């Protein structure tokens, strides 16, 4: 069993990315699964290309991508990726697509085929905050998640894939005028490890009421 675990480099003026820092702390093996770690650039197009090149090389059973969601309180597996690039800020190479499809021949949206509710339960069982998210945004995180699921639909039908957002870490918020929610790198790594364990243990998701009214 192989899990391809990706994390973005810093972006938006930050000097670190909590996804990148935490993924470095995730064990190299979880259960019987080999964890293959990959840094991806926070760049439209290149992030998908980097992921796909590695996936074609190592043939993973699972692809789990991790990204920063500054301002969120909890670790949040994403339910759906939408076929739109709408960048509030430029990416790390200055690209800023607005209202453009990710793939012109892609579906309007793709849903994660990971057990996202089981992942939330596993993270919470570690004493960490977690919830299902119904929007991965319209920046490079959504772009990469959509790219993973687009290519799974076309050439990797046996692969399970999805995306999970994580909060800031303390050193990102310590000097902010208004502190933002944060978790330590080690706690985020524990949450990622728990989520991967849930993926390995649950092919079908659990049925729990985690819907939102708005």
C-alpha positions as a Markdown table, in Angstrom:
| # | Residue | x | y | z |
|---|---|---|---|---|
| 1 | Unk | 0.0 | 0.0 | 0.0 |
| 2 | Unk | 1.3 | 3.4 | -1.0 |
| 3 | Unk | 0.1 | 6.9 | 0.1 |
| 4 | Unk | 1.3 | 9.9 | -1.9 |
| 5 | Unk | 1.2 | 12.8 | 0.6 |
| 6 | Unk | 1.7 | 16.2 | -0.9 |
| 7 | Unk | 2.2 | 19.6 | 0.7 |
| 8 | Unk | 2.5 | 23.1 | -0.7 |
| 9 | Unk | 5.5 | 25.5 | -0.3 |
| 10 | Unk | 4.9 | 28.9 | 1.4 |
| 11 | Unk | 2.9 | 31.5 | -0.5 |
| 12 | Unk | 1.2 | 34.8 | 0.0 |
| 13 | Unk | 4.2 | 36.4 | 1.7 |
| 14 | Unk | 4.5 | 33.7 | 4.3 |
| 15 | Unk | 7.9 | 32.2 | 5.0 |
| 16 | Unk | 6.6 | 28.8 | 6.0 |
| 17 | Unk | 3.6 | 26.7 | 5.1 |
| 18 | Unk | 2.1 | 24.6 | 8.0 |
| 19 | Unk | 1.2 | 21.9 | 5.5 |
| 20 | Unk | 4.8 | 21.5 | 4.5 |
| 21 | Unk | 6.1 | 21.7 | 8.1 |
| 22 | Unk | 3.7 | 19.1 | 9.4 |
| 23 | Unk | 4.0 | 16.6 | 6.5 |
| 24 | Unk | 7.8 | 16.5 | 7.3 |
| 25 | Unk | 6.8 | 15.1 | 10.7 |
| 26 | Unk | 4.4 | 12.4 | 9.5 |
| 27 | Unk | 5.9 | 8.9 | 9.8 |
| 28 | Unk | 7.3 | 7.2 | 6.8 |
| 29 | Unk | 5.0 | 4.3 | 7.4 |
| 30 | Unk | 1.5 | 4.2 | 8.8 |
| 31 | Unk | 0.2 | 0.7 | 9.4 |
| 32 | Unk | 1.2 | -1.3 | 6.4 |
| 33 | Unk | 1.3 | 1.8 | 4.1 |
| 34 | Unk | 4.4 | 3.5 | 2.8 |
| 35 | Unk | 4.1 | 7.3 | 2.9 |
| 36 | Unk | 5.6 | 9.0 | -0.1 |
| 37 | Unk | 6.0 | 12.7 | 0.6 |
| 38 | Unk | 6.0 | 15.3 | -2.2 |
| 39 | Unk | 6.4 | 19.1 | -2.1 |
| 40 | Unk | 4.3 | 20.8 | -4.7 |
| 41 | Unk | 4.7 | 24.5 | -5.9 |
| 42 | Unk | 1.9 | 26.9 | -5.1 |
| 43 | Unk | 1.5 | 27.5 | -8.8 |
| 44 | Unk | -1.4 | 27.0 | -11.1 |
| 45 | Unk | -0.7 | 24.2 | -13.6 |
| 46 | Unk | 2.6 | 23.2 | -12.1 |
| 47 | Unk | 1.1 | 21.9 | -8.9 |
| 48 | Unk | -1.0 | 19.4 | -10.9 |
| 49 | Unk | 1.9 | 18.5 | -13.2 |
| 50 | Unk | 4.2 | 17.8 | -10.2 |
| 51 | Unk | 1.6 | 15.6 | -8.5 |
| 52 | Unk | 0.8 | 13.7 | -11.7 |
| 53 | Unk | 4.4 | 13.0 | -12.6 |
| 54 | Unk | 5.0 | 11.5 | -9.1 |
| 55 | Unk | 1.8 | 9.5 | -9.2 |
| 56 | Unk | 2.7 | 8.0 | -12.5 |
| 57 | Unk | 6.1 | 7.1 | -11.1 |
| 58 | Unk | 5.1 | 5.5 | -7.8 |
| 59 | Unk | 1.5 | 4.3 | -8.6 |
| 60 | Unk | 0.0 | 5.2 | -5.2 |
| 61 | Unk | -3.2 | 3.6 | -3.8 |
| 62 | Unk | -4.1 | 6.9 | -2.2 |
| 63 | Unk | -3.3 | 10.6 | -2.9 |
| 64 | Unk | -3.9 | 13.0 | 0.0 |
| 65 | Unk | -3.0 | 16.6 | -0.6 |
| 66 | Unk | -2.5 | 19.0 | 2.3 |
| 67 | Unk | -2.8 | 22.8 | 2.2 |
| 68 | Unk | -2.9 | 25.9 | 4.4 |
| 69 | Unk | -6.2 | 27.5 | 5.3 |
| 70 | Unk | -5.3 | 30.5 | 7.4 |
| 71 | Unk | -8.2 | 31.5 | 9.7 |
| 72 | Unk | -9.7 | 28.1 | 10.0 |
| 73 | Unk | -9.8 | 26.7 | 13.5 |
| 74 | Unk | -9.7 | 23.0 | 12.6 |
| 75 | Unk | -8.2 | 20.4 | 10.3 |
| 76 | Unk | -10.7 | 20.0 | 7.5 |
| 77 | Unk | -11.0 | 17.2 | 4.9 |
| 78 | Unk | -12.6 | 18.7 | 1.7 |
| 79 | Unk | -15.7 | 17.2 | 0.2 |
| 80 | Unk | -15.6 | 18.7 | -3.3 |
| 81 | Unk | -13.4 | 20.5 | -5.8 |
| 82 | Unk | -15.0 | 22.8 | -8.4 |
| 83 | Unk | -13.8 | 23.4 | -12.0 |
| 84 | Unk | -12.8 | 27.1 | -11.6 |
| 85 | Unk | -9.6 | 29.1 | -11.0 |
| 86 | Unk | -10.4 | 32.5 | -9.4 |
| 87 | Unk | -7.3 | 33.7 | -7.7 |
| 88 | Unk | -7.6 | 36.5 | -5.1 |
| 89 | Unk | -3.8 | 36.8 | -5.1 |
| 90 | Unk | -1.1 | 35.8 | -7.6 |
| 91 | Unk | 0.5 | 32.4 | -7.1 |
| 92 | Unk | 4.2 | 32.0 | -6.6 |
| 93 | Unk | 5.0 | 32.7 | -10.2 |
| 94 | Unk | 2.7 | 35.7 | -10.5 |
| 95 | Unk | -0.2 | 33.9 | -12.2 |
| 96 | Unk | -3.6 | 35.2 | -11.3 |
| 97 | Unk | -6.3 | 33.4 | -13.4 |
| 98 | Unk | -9.8 | 34.8 | -12.9 |
| 99 | Unk | -13.0 | 32.9 | -13.7 |
| 100 | Unk | -11.2 | 30.3 | -15.8 |
| 101 | Unk | -11.9 | 26.5 | -15.9 |
| 102 | Unk | -9.2 | 24.2 | -14.6 |
| 103 | Unk | -9.9 | 21.7 | -17.4 |
| 104 | Unk | -12.2 | 22.6 | -20.2 |
| 105 | Unk | -13.3 | 19.0 | -20.6 |
| 106 | Unk | -13.7 | 18.4 | -16.9 |
| 107 | Unk | -16.9 | 18.0 | -14.9 |
| 108 | Unk | -18.2 | 21.0 | -13.1 |
| 109 | Unk | -17.1 | 19.4 | -9.9 |
| 110 | Unk | -15.5 | 16.2 | -8.5 |
| 111 | Unk | -16.2 | 14.8 | -5.1 |
| 112 | Unk | -13.5 | 13.3 | -2.9 |
| 113 | Unk | -13.6 | 9.5 | -2.8 |
| 114 | Unk | -11.9 | 9.4 | 0.6 |
| 115 | Unk | -13.8 | 8.6 | 3.8 |
| 116 | Unk | -13.9 | 12.2 | 4.9 |
| 117 | Unk | -16.3 | 11.7 | 7.9 |
| 118 | Unk | -14.2 | 8.8 | 9.2 |
| 119 | Unk | -11.2 | 11.0 | 8.8 |
| 120 | Unk | -12.9 | 13.7 | 11.0 |
| 121 | Unk | -13.8 | 11.2 | 13.6 |
| 122 | Unk | -10.2 | 9.9 | 13.7 |
| 123 | Unk | -8.7 | 13.4 | 14.1 |
| 124 | Unk | -11.2 | 14.3 | 16.8 |
| 125 | Unk | -10.3 | 11.1 | 18.7 |
| 126 | Unk | -6.8 | 12.4 | 19.0 |
| 127 | Unk | -8.1 | 15.5 | 20.8 |
| 128 | Unk | -7.8 | 17.8 | 17.8 |
| 129 | Unk | -10.5 | 19.9 | 16.2 |
| 130 | Unk | -11.7 | 18.7 | 12.8 |
| 131 | Unk | -14.7 | 19.1 | 10.5 |
| 132 | Unk | -15.8 | 18.3 | 6.9 |
| 133 | Unk | -15.4 | 21.4 | 4.6 |
| 134 | Unk | -17.6 | 21.9 | 1.7 |
| 135 | Unk | -15.4 | 24.4 | -0.1 |
| 136 | Unk | -11.8 | 24.2 | -1.0 |
| 137 | Unk | -11.8 | 27.7 | -2.2 |
| 138 | Unk | -10.8 | 28.8 | -5.8 |
| 139 | Unk | -7.1 | 29.1 | -5.3 |
| 140 | Unk | -4.3 | 26.6 | -5.9 |
| 141 | Unk | -5.6 | 24.2 | -3.2 |
| 142 | Unk | -8.9 | 23.7 | -5.1 |
| 143 | Unk | -6.9 | 23.6 | -8.3 |
| 144 | Unk | -4.8 | 20.7 | -7.1 |
| 145 | Unk | -7.6 | 18.8 | -5.6 |
| 146 | Unk | -9.6 | 19.1 | -8.8 |
| 147 | Unk | -6.5 | 18.0 | -10.8 |
| 148 | Unk | -6.1 | 14.9 | -8.6 |
| 149 | Unk | -9.7 | 13.8 | -9.0 |
| 150 | Unk | -9.8 | 14.7 | -12.7 |
| 151 | Unk | -6.9 | 12.4 | -13.4 |
| 152 | Unk | -8.3 | 9.7 | -11.1 |
| 153 | Unk | -11.4 | 9.7 | -13.2 |
| 154 | Unk | -9.5 | 9.4 | -16.4 |
| 155 | Unk | -6.5 | 7.2 | -15.8 |
| 156 | Unk | -6.3 | 6.0 | -12.2 |
| 157 | Unk | -9.8 | 4.6 | -11.4 |
| 158 | Unk | -8.5 | 2.4 | -8.5 |
| 159 | Unk | -6.9 | 5.3 | -6.7 |
| 160 | Unk | -8.6 | 7.2 | -3.9 |
| 161 | Unk | -7.8 | 10.9 | -3.6 |
| 162 | Unk | -8.7 | 14.1 | -1.9 |
| 163 | Unk | -7.5 | 17.2 | 0.0 |
| 164 | Unk | -7.3 | 18.4 | 3.6 |
| 165 | Unk | -6.8 | 21.9 | 4.8 |
| 166 | Unk | -4.9 | 22.7 | 8.0 |
| 167 | Unk | -4.7 | 25.9 | 10.1 |
| 168 | Unk | -1.8 | 28.3 | 10.7 |
| 169 | Unk | 1.0 | 27.3 | 13.1 |
| 170 | Unk | 1.8 | 29.5 | 16.1 |
| 171 | Unk | 4.9 | 31.2 | 14.7 |
| 172 | Unk | 2.7 | 32.5 | 11.8 |
| 173 | Unk | 0.3 | 34.3 | 14.1 |
| 174 | Unk | 2.5 | 35.3 | 17.0 |
| 175 | Unk | 3.2 | 38.8 | 15.5 |
| 176 | Unk | -0.2 | 39.5 | 14.0 |
| 177 | Unk | -2.1 | 42.4 | 15.4 |
| 178 | Unk | -5.2 | 40.1 | 15.6 |
| 179 | Unk | -4.1 | 36.6 | 16.4 |
| 180 | Unk | -5.6 | 33.9 | 14.2 |
| 181 | Unk | -6.5 | 30.3 | 15.2 |
| 182 | Unk | -3.5 | 27.9 | 15.0 |
| 183 | Unk | -2.3 | 24.4 | 15.8 |
| 184 | Unk | 1.3 | 23.3 | 16.4 |
| 185 | Unk | 3.2 | 21.5 | 13.6 |
| 186 | Unk | 3.3 | 18.3 | 15.7 |
| 187 | Unk | -0.5 | 18.4 | 16.4 |
| 188 | Unk | -1.2 | 18.9 | 12.6 |
| 189 | Unk | 1.1 | 16.0 | 11.9 |
| 190 | Unk | -0.8 | 13.9 | 14.4 |
| 191 | Unk | -4.0 | 14.9 | 12.7 |
| 192 | Unk | -2.7 | 14.0 | 9.3 |
| 193 | Unk | -1.5 | 10.6 | 10.6 |
| 194 | Unk | -4.9 | 9.9 | 12.1 |
| 195 | Unk | -6.6 | 10.8 | 8.9 |
| 196 | Unk | -4.4 | 8.5 | 6.9 |
| 197 | Unk | -5.1 | 5.7 | 9.3 |
| 198 | Unk | -8.8 | 6.3 | 8.8 |
| 199 | Unk | -8.4 | 6.1 | 5.1 |
| 200 | Unk | -6.6 | 2.8 | 5.4 |
| 201 | Unk | -9.2 | 1.4 | 7.7 |
| 202 | Unk | -12.3 | 2.7 | 5.9 |
| 203 | Unk | -12.9 | 2.0 | 2.2 |
| 204 | Unk | -16.5 | 3.2 | 2.7 |
| 205 | Unk | -17.3 | 6.3 | 4.7 |
| 206 | Unk | -19.2 | 6.3 | 8.0 |
| 207 | Unk | -22.7 | 7.8 | 8.1 |
| 208 | Unk | -22.8 | 10.7 | 10.6 |
| 209 | Unk | -24.7 | 14.0 | 10.5 |
| 210 | Unk | -22.1 | 16.6 | 9.7 |
| 211 | Unk | -24.1 | 18.8 | 7.3 |
| 212 | Unk | -24.4 | 22.5 | 7.6 |
| 213 | Unk | -27.3 | 24.9 | 7.3 |
| 214 | Unk | -25.3 | 27.6 | 5.6 |
